[in-house]
Amino acid sequence: MKIYPSLKIYLDKSPIHGLGVFASQPIKEGEIIEVCPVVDLGMSPNEPSTILIHYRFNWPQGINPEKQVVTVGFGMMYNHSNTPNASWRSNFENTSFEFYAVKDINPGDEIFVWYGDENYWSDGRQTTVVI
């Protein structure tokens, strides 16, 4: 498996949430923005811990996760929005998350994903992370 970094995104200060991921080139709806391999934290989804609480994901993505992971690349830096322009899905073959556009994204736009409903916020997080 070879994964190349995307030249269509960059990390910068976000006027909304500290650091964020931004488009450097146009990104079309449905286009994969970034492929992020995941690293297993050795934790079950319901195991209480503050380790990387603001940066971890459930694997696989969806309603029946098996474990908690962190991503390599910019995966941990996408900020939350209730009206996101991107999302992510699990790629089982490569053990990675694929972040993809759910609408067209213009150069300079910050790329947002939806973290989840009240269940996401009920495990110890009070707000989104500000770095």
Sine and cosine of phi, psi and omega as CSV:
sin_phi,cos_phi,sin_psi,cos_psi,sin_omega,cos_omega
0.00,0.00,0.81,-0.58,0.11,-0.99
-0.90,-0.43,0.76,-0.65,0.05,-1.00
-0.83,-0.56,0.83,-0.56,0.00,-1.00
-0.97,-0.24,0.62,-0.78,0.02,-1.00
-0.92,0.40,0.55,-0.83,0.00,-1.00
-0.97,0.23,0.69,-0.73,0.09,-1.00
-1.00,-0.03,0.03,1.00,-0.04,-1.00
-1.00,-0.06,0.01,1.00,-0.04,-1.00
-0.70,-0.71,0.36,-0.93,0.09,-1.00
-0.49,-0.87,0.33,-0.94,0.02,-1.00
-0.98,-0.19,0.71,-0.70,-0.01,-1.00
-0.43,-0.90,0.13,-0.99,0.08,-1.00
-0.92,0.40,0.71,-0.70,0.03,-1.00
-0.99,-0.14,0.71,-0.70,0.06,-1.00
-0.94,0.35,-0.18,0.98,-0.06,-1.00
-0.95,-0.30,-0.68,0.73,-0.18,-0.98
-0.71,-0.70,0.56,0.83,0.00,-1.00
1.00,0.08,-0.94,-0.33,0.09,-1.00
-0.99,-0.13,0.48,-0.88,0.03,-1.00
-0.43,-0.90,0.14,-0.99,0.02,-1.00
-0.98,-0.21,0.73,-0.69,-0.07,-1.00
-0.80,-0.60,0.43,-0.90,0.06,-1.00
-1.00,0.10,0.75,-0.66,0.10,-1.00
-0.99,-0.15,-0.27,0.96,0.02,-1.00
-0.64,-0.77,0.28,-0.96,0.06,-1.00
-0.87,0.50,0.64,-0.77,0.06,-1.00
-0.81,-0.59,0.83,-0.56,-0.07,-1.00
-1.00,0.06,0.50,-0.87,0.08,-1.00
-0.78,0.62,0.75,-0.66,0.00,-1.00
1.00,-0.01,-0.27,0.96,-0.02,-1.00
-0.96,0.29,0.65,-0.76,0.09,-1.00
-0.96,0.30,0.80,-0.59,-0.01,-1.00
-1.00,0.06,-0.69,0.72,-0.08,-1.00
-0.35,-0.94,0.59,-0.81,0.14,-0.99
-0.95,-0.31,0.84,-0.54,-0.07,-1.00
-0.88,-0.48,0.94,-0.35,0.12,-0.99
-0.86,0.50,0.44,-0.90,0.01,-1.00
-0.92,-0.39,0.48,-0.88,0.03,-1.00
-0.88,-0.47,0.84,-0.55,-0.02,-1.00
-0.94,0.34,0.78,-0.63,0.05,-1.00
-1.00,0.07,-0.08,1.00,-0.01,-1.00
0.95,0.32,0.48,0.88,-0.04,-1.00
-0.81,-0.59,0.58,-0.81,0.12,-0.99
-0.98,0.22,0.35,-0.94,-0.04,-1.00
-0.86,0.52,-0.51,0.86,-0.05,-1.00
-0.98,-0.19,0.11,0.99,-0.01,-1.00
-0.96,0.27,0.84,-0.54,-0.01,-1.00
-0.95,0.31,0.72,-0.69,0.04,-1.00
-0.13,-0.99,0.54,-0.84,0.08,-1.00
-0.99,-0.11,0.05,1.00,0.00,-1.00
-0.87,0.49,0.89,-0.45,0.05,-1.00
0.78,0.62,0.58,0.82,-0.11,-0.99
-0.82,0.57,-0.58,0.82,-0.04,-1.00
-1.00,0.08,-0.09,1.00,-0.13,-0.99
-0.85,-0.53,-0.06,1.00,-0.10,-1.00
-1.00,-0.06,0.40,-0.92,-0.01,-1.00
-0.84,-0.55,0.41,-0.91,0.20,-0.98
-1.00,0.09,0.64,-0.77,0.04,-1.00
-0.84,-0.54,0.72,-0.69,-0.21,0.98
-0.95,0.31,0.25,-0.97,0.02,-1.00
-0.91,0.42,0.67,-0.74,0.02,-1.00
0.72,-0.69,-0.35,-0.94,-0.15,-0.99
-1.00,-0.01,-0.20,0.98,0.00,-1.00
-0.82,-0.58,0.89,0.47,-0.03,-1.00
-0.93,0.36,0.43,-0.90,-0.02,-1.00
-0.97,-0.25,-0.47,0.88,-0.07,-1.00
-0.35,-0.93,0.06,-1.00,0.05,-1.00
-0.94,-0.34,0.65,-0.76,-0.06,-1.00
-0.68,-0.73,0.26,-0.97,0.23,-0.97
-0.87,-0.50,0.35,-0.94,-0.03,-1.00
-0.97,-0.23,0.40,-0.92,0.14,-0.99
-0.99,-0.17,0.46,-0.89,-0.07,-1.00
1.00,-0.04,-0.48,-0.88,-0.01,-1.00
-1.00,0.02,0.08,1.00,-0.10,-0.99
-0.77,0.64,-0.60,0.80,-0.02,-1.00
-0.99,0.14,-0.05,1.00,-0.12,-0.99
-0.96,-0.29,-0.05,1.00,0.06,-1.00
-0.95,0.32,0.79,-0.61,-0.02,-1.00
-1.00,0.09,0.32,-0.95,-0.03,-1.00
-1.00,0.10,0.58,-0.82,0.19,-0.98
-0.51,-0.86,0.56,-0.83,0.12,-0.99
-0.97,0.26,-0.22,0.98,0.08,-1.00
-0.80,-0.60,0.94,0.33,-0.11,-0.99
-0.95,0.32,0.38,-0.93,0.12,-0.99
-0.95,-0.31,0.08,1.00,0.01,-1.00
-0.54,-0.84,0.24,-0.97,0.08,-1.00
-0.53,-0.85,-0.06,-1.00,0.06,-1.00
-0.63,-0.78,0.38,-0.92,0.04,-1.00
-0.62,-0.78,0.41,-0.91,0.01,-1.00
-0.99,0.16,0.70,-0.72,0.14,-0.99
-0.93,-0.37,0.98,-0.22,-0.09,-1.00
-0.93,0.36,-0.57,0.82,-0.03,-1.00
-0.88,0.47,-0.65,0.76,-0.06,-1.00
-0.96,-0.26,0.07,1.00,-0.08,-1.00
0.72,0.69,0.88,0.47,-0.04,-1.00
-0.55,-0.83,0.23,-0.97,0.19,-0.98
-0.97,-0.26,0.65,-0.76,0.12,-0.99
-0.96,-0.29,0.90,-0.45,0.11,-0.99
-1.00,0.03,0.75,-0.66,-0.08,-1.00
-0.65,-0.76,0.41,-0.91,-0.03,-1.00
-0.98,0.19,0.72,-0.69,0.10,-0.99
-0.99,-0.17,-0.08,1.00,0.14,-0.99
-0.40,-0.92,0.25,-0.97,0.03,-1.00
-0.88,0.48,0.64,-0.77,0.01,-1.00
-0.83,-0.56,0.76,-0.65,-0.04,-1.00
-1.00,-0.07,0.41,-0.91,0.07,-1.00
-0.81,0.58,0.69,-0.72,-0.01,-1.00
1.00,-0.01,-0.27,0.96,0.03,-1.00
-0.95,0.30,0.65,-0.76,0.15,-0.99
-0.97,0.24,0.60,-0.80,-0.01,-1.00
-0.99,-0.16,0.84,-0.55,-0.04,-1.00
-0.88,-0.47,0.54,-0.84,0.15,-0.99
-0.84,-0.54,0.26,-0.96,0.06,-1.00
-0.99,-0.12,0.87,-0.49,-0.05,-1.00
-0.95,0.30,-0.57,0.82,-0.01,-1.00
0.56,-0.83,0.04,-1.00,-0.03,-1.00
-0.99,0.13,-0.35,-0.94,-0.05,-1.00
-0.87,0.50,-0.39,0.92,0.05,-1.00
-0.90,0.44,-0.58,0.81,0.04,-1.00
-0.89,0.46,-0.71,0.70,-0.10,-1.00
-0.98,0.19,-0.21,0.98,-0.07,-1.00
-1.00,0.05,0.03,1.00,-0.03,-1.00
-0.98,-0.20,0.44,0.90,0.09,-1.00
0.91,-0.42,-0.22,0.97,0.03,-1.00
-0.99,0.17,0.68,-0.74,0.04,-1.00
-0.97,-0.23,-0.58,0.81,-0.01,-1.00
-0.51,-0.86,0.08,-1.00,0.14,-0.99
-0.94,0.33,0.34,-0.94,-0.05,-1.00
-0.97,0.25,0.68,-0.74,0.13,-0.99
-0.87,-0.50,0.86,-0.51,-0.03,-1.00
-0.95,-0.32,0.00,0.00,0.00,0.00
